[in-house]
Amino acid sequence: MGRDLIPESNIQVVETVKNWEEAVRLASLPLLKSGNISDEYVDNMIDSVNKNGPYMVLSDYFALMHARPGQGVKKLGMSLLVLKHETDLRGKPVKIFLVLAATDNQSHLESLQQIMGIFMDDGSYRSILTGNRPVIVNLFDGLEK
């Protein structure tokens, strides 16, 4: 299930971005291309941070980007952007942008739990922070379908 949600094509590693808004737009690109989300969803994520502050930054260097389920979401999906150089998200340094596109309040929870298990494992988290794309892809490839 996790591998279906973050296929290799939805994992990006880049050196740097101009700002956090550009990071969110870049992180969302695979979901836009696959038709999982619309531009409205991307705008809603950015608007949410602008209105509510950096609450999506859950831990050092990690932001779980999302907006209200269903609004601009056509199909459940996730994408991942890892920056080699952090960007400032309203006062918080971020290198990892995980975009969650949920169609409702429930259907994504099991998949999100699996994926968050990777981020909560210290060794895996450090591997992701290095920005080594083959290693990152391998971490998510190991999830049960």
LINKA-V545999 format. One record per pair of residues at least 6 apart in sequence whose ideal C-beta (glycine too) atoms are under 8 Angstrom apart, sorted by the first residue. I is the first residue (numbers start at 1). J is the second residue. Records with the same first field share a line. If there is no record, write none. Layout:
I->J + J
This chain:
1->110 + 111 + 114 + 143 + 144 + 145
2->111 + 114 + 115 + 140 + 143 + 144 + 145
3->140 + 141 + 143 + 145
4->145
5->76 + 77 + 78 + 111 + 115
6->78 + 79 + 80 + 115 + 140
8->137 + 141
9->30 + 34
10->30 + 31 + 34 + 77 + 78 + 79 + 80
11->79 + 80 + 82 + 133 + 136 + 137 + 140
12->26 + 27 + 29 + 30 + 79 + 80 + 81 + 82
13->81 + 82 + 83 + 84 + 131 + 132 + 133 + 136
14->26 + 81 + 82 + 83 + 84
15->83 + 84 + 85
16->83 + 84 + 85 + 87
17->23 + 26 + 83 + 87
19->87 + 88
20->49 + 87 + 88 + 89 + 90 + 94
21->46
23->81 + 83 + 87 + 89 + 94 + 97
24->42 + 45 + 46 + 65 + 97 + 99
25->42
26->81
27->65 + 79 + 80 + 81 + 97 + 98 + 99
28->37 + 41 + 42 + 45 + 65 + 79 + 99
29->79
30->79
31->37 + 41 + 77 + 78 + 79 + 99 + 101
32->38 + 39 + 42
34->75 + 77
35->74 + 75
36->73 + 74 + 75 + 76 + 77 + 101
37->72 + 73 + 74 + 77 + 101
38->72 + 73 + 74
39->72
40->71 + 72
41->67 + 71 + 72 + 73 + 101
42->72
43->72
44->67 + 68 + 71 + 72
45->56 + 65 + 66 + 67 + 99
47->67
48->56 + 67
49->55 + 56 + 89 + 90
53->90
54->63 + 89 + 90 + 91 + 92
56->63 + 64 + 65 + 66 + 89
57->63 + 89 + 92 + 94
58->64
59->119
60->93
61->86 + 93 + 94 + 95 + 96 + 129
62->94 + 95 + 96 + 98 + 119 + 125
63->89 + 92 + 94 + 96 + 97 + 98
64->98 + 100
65->97 + 98 + 99 + 100
66->99 + 100 + 101 + 102
69->102 + 103 + 104 + 105 + 108
70->102 + 103 + 104
73->101 + 102 + 103
74->103
75->101 + 103
76->101 + 102 + 103 + 107 + 108 + 111
77->101
78->98 + 99 + 100 + 101 + 111 + 112 + 115
79->98 + 99
80->96 + 97 + 98 + 99 + 136 + 140
81->96 + 97 + 99
82->95 + 96 + 97 + 128 + 129 + 131 + 133 + 136
83->94 + 95 + 96 + 97 + 131
84->95 + 131
85->95
86->93 + 94 + 95
87->93 + 94 + 95
88->94
95->129 + 131
96->119 + 128 + 129
98->115 + 119
100->108 + 112
102->108
114->143 + 144
115->140 + 143
118->124 + 125 + 128 + 139 + 140 + 143
119->125 + 128
124->139
127->135 + 136 + 139
128->136 + 139
